[in-house]
Amino acid sequence: MTTEEQPPTAPPPTSASASASDHVQAPAPTSAAAPAPRPARPIALITGVGRSIGIGAGIARQLAASGWDIAFTYWTPYDRRMEWGAEDGAAASIAEELAGAGARTAAIEADLTDPDTPARIFDEAEQRLGPVTALVLSHAESVDSGLLDTTVEAFDRHFAVNARASWLLIREYGLRFRGGSGNAPGDDSGPAPSTAPGTATGRIIALTSDHTVGNLPYGASKGALDRITLAAAHELAHLGVTANVINPGPVDTGWMTDELRTSLARGTPIGRLGTPQDTAHLVDFLCSPQGQWVNGQLLKSNGGAAS
């Protein structure tokens, strides 16, 4: 609110010949209104943002547009192992795009097979941006194999990345979270208050899959991820944190064959595949103040695709 200086009250005239104007001072110039301070943007940490057409990148774009600063992880050696290959310069170009939406960014290359990596990710995110309010787990190890041909090495690697690393990231988040950082996007009412009873400011969201047949280690490790995340909804409730899992269904991010793309699209009532934006819109809602009542849920956002 602008504060104006009030003119002093004029003293009574000292003689009949004295004019009131000799004693009344002109009002002081009105001080210019100081611009309102920009509310601090909360910080989201998103894992698995290694490709510009991936779900993780789509989530990062949506949250940046909604007023979040973004720390994100990527792991180029994984993409190099996959048939689509690594996207040169993806992390830098994604970070530049997010900055264009007003977000501060921190791109962190992270090998999630290393159990020391989750703590390092949080250290770097906090040093470069600040404390994390929302943790979005969109990373994955996914190499097709079935019951009879899965190797012990592949099984262990899937569980290390999809289950163990997710647990360690959630644990690290729980150990460090001390209430919301900044204001929720869209709330410009001033500094963020401490978490009030019945209010949740922290968010954990994990992406899962029920694709297990012919993809055993991936589906089984994602099932473990589900249970870990849903446990957080209860074990971290005292911190003011909600935790949910999203199954986005079949999303075309460049890995599907034409035949598979056609077959999966026919399996949805509206006849199309999911997009990264579909998942991003749901994550955006869950991260908003309006999304805090949704908690401890495994949400299917799959266009009605048959399981």
N, C-alpha and C positions, 0 to 999 in steps of 0.2 A: 504494500500500500504506500502511496506517495505521502510523505510527511511534509506539510507546509509550515514555515515559521509564521507565527501570529504577530502582528504589529503591536508594540507596547501601547497601553492605554494612555491617552493624552492627559497631562496634568491640567487642572483648572486654570483659566487665564489669571495672570497676576494683576491686571488692571482692566478697566472698562474699555480702554483703547486697544487692548491687545487682541489680536485676531486669533481665532481657534486654529487657523492654518499655520500660525507661528509655532504651534506646539505638537500638532499631529504629524507623525512621521509617515512617509509613504511605505506601503507594505514591502517587505523584503522580497527579492525575486524568488519565485517558486523553484525549489531544487528539482533537477531532472530525475525522473524515476529510473532507478537502477534496474537493468534487465534481470528478470527472474533467473536464478541459476538453473542450468540444465540438469534435470534429474539424472542420477547415475544410472547407466544401463546395467542390468543384471548380466551375469556371465554364464553362458552355456558351454559345457565341454562335450563335444560330439566325437565319438570314435568312428573309425572306418570311413574317412572322407578322402579317398584316394583317387576317385575318378569323377570327372565333371558331370557325367550322366548317372551317377550312382544315387542311391537313396540318401546316403549320408550328406552328400552335397546339396540335394534338394532340401533336406531339413535345415541345413546351415543357411541356405538362402532365405528360407521362410522366416526363421527366427531372427536373422539379421534385419529383415524388412520389418519385423514386428518390434524391434527395439532392443535386441540382445547383442552384446559383444560375444564373439565366438572364438573359443580355442578348439582346435580339431586335430585329430591324429590321422596318420596314414602310414602305410608300410609298403614301399615300392617293391621289395623282393617278392612279396606275395603276388602282386599283379603280374610280375614277370613270369611266375610259374604257371599262370593261368593262360588259357588259349587266347584271351583278348589282349594280353600283354599290358605293359605299363604305359601310362599316358604321360609323356614327357612334359614337365613343367606344370602338372595339374595342380599341385599344392599352391604354387605361386599364383596361378591364374584364378583359382578359387578364392584365395585370400584377397586378391585385388578386387574381385567382384563383390565380395562381402564388404570391403572397405567402401566401395561405391554406394552401398546401402547405409553407410554411416557407422558401420561396426568397426571397433578395434578387433584385431585378429592375432592369433598365435597358432601357427602351423607347427606341429610336433611330430617328427618321425618316430615311430614307436614299434618295437618288436614285442608283441604281447605274449610270445612264448617264454619270455624272461619274466620270472615272478617279481623281479625288482622294478620292472617298468612302470606299473601303475603309480607307485609313489613318485617316481621321477616325473611322470606326466603331470601330476597335480602340483609338484614343486614348480615346474616350468610355467604352467598355466597361471599359478598364483603370482609368481614373480613378474610375469609379463602383463597380466591383466588384472588379477585380484582374485578374491575367493569365488568359488564356483557355486552357483545357485541351482543349475539344472545339469544333470548328467544323462546324456542320451547315448545308449550303447547300440551302435549300428555296424560294428565290426563283425567279421565272420571268417572262419576257415571253412571252406566248402570244396571238397574234392570227392566226386561220386565214387562210391564203392558199396557193395552189399554185404550181407551176412557172411558169405563164404570167401570173399576176396579182400576184405578189409585187413590191412596189416596192423600189427600192434603199434608200430610207429605212427601210422596215420590216425589210428584211434586215439592215441595219447596226444598227438598234436591238436586234433580237433577239440578234445576236452581241455587242453591247456589254454587255447585261445578263446573258445566259446563259453566255457564254464568257469575255469579257474581264474582267468584274467578278469572276467566279468565280476566274479565274487570279490577279487582283490580291489577292483575299481570301486565297487559299491562300498566295500569296507573302508577304503581310503576316504571316500566321500563322507561316510558317516562319522569317521574320526575327526574330520576337519570342519564339517558344516556347523555354523554358528548363527543361523538365521539368514534371511534374505539379504542379498547384496544389491543395494540400490532399490529403485522402485520397480514394481511390476510394470511391463510395457502398458502404456495407456493411462498410468496413474501418475499425475504430475502434482500431487498434493503436498509434496515436500519429502524430506528424508524418510527412508523406510523405517518404520517402527520395529521394535523387537517383536518376535513372534508372539501373538496374543493367543490365549487359550481358544481352542477350536479353529485356529487358523493355520493353514499349511502354506509355507512359502517355498520349500524345497521340492525338487522334482527329480525322480529317477524314472527313465523310460527305456525299455529294452525292446529290440526287434527280434522276433522269433520266427520259427517255421515248424510245420508239422510234417514236412517232407522227410520221411524216414525210409520208406521202401526204395531200395536201390541207392540210398544215400544215408546209410546207417550211422556212421560216426557224426555226421552233420546233424541229423535229426535228433539223435540221442543226446548230443551235447547241448542242443538248443532246448530240449526238454529239461535238462538240468538248469539251464539259464532261467527258464520260466520259474522254477521253484525258488531259486535264489532271489530273484527279483521280487516275487510276491511275498517272500518272508520279510523283505525290507520294509514293506508297507506296514507291518506290525512292529518289527524290532526297532525301526527308526521313527515311529510315530511320535515319540516324545520330543523329537527334534523339530517337529513341524514339517515332515517330509512325506510326500505321497510317492508311491511306486506302482507302475503299471507296465504291462507287456502288450505289445502290438504284434499281431500276425498280419502282415500286409498282403498276404496271398501272392499270386503270380504277378510280379512286377518286371516289366521288360527294361533291363538296363544294358542291353547289348549282348547278353549271353545266350539268348534263345535262338534255336534254328527256326526257319520259316515254318516248318511242320509243327513244331512244338508251340510256336506262337499262335498259329491258327487253332490248334486243338484246345489250348487253354482259354483262348478268347471265347470259344463256343461254350465253355463250361460256366460262363457268367451270364446272368439273366439279361444284362444290357449289352452283351456281346463284345466286350473289350477287355484288355488287360489293365492292370493297375499301373500307375505312374508314380515316380518319386514324389510328385506334388500331392497326390492323394494321401500318402503317408505323412508328408510334411504338414498338411493342414490339420491332421489329427494330433500330431505332436505339438503343434502350435497351440491348439485349444487346451491340451492337457497342461501345458506350461503356463497358461494364462491364469489369472485369479479365478475366472469362471470355471476352470477345470479342476479345482481343488477337491470337489466332492467325489470325483471319480478316483477311486483308490483301490489297490489290491485286485485289479482286474486283468484278465487276459482278453484283450479286445480284438475281434476279427474285423479287419477293415479290408475285405477282400472282394467287394462287389457282389457278394452272394455266391462266390465260387463253391462248387460242391467239393467236399473233403474226400 
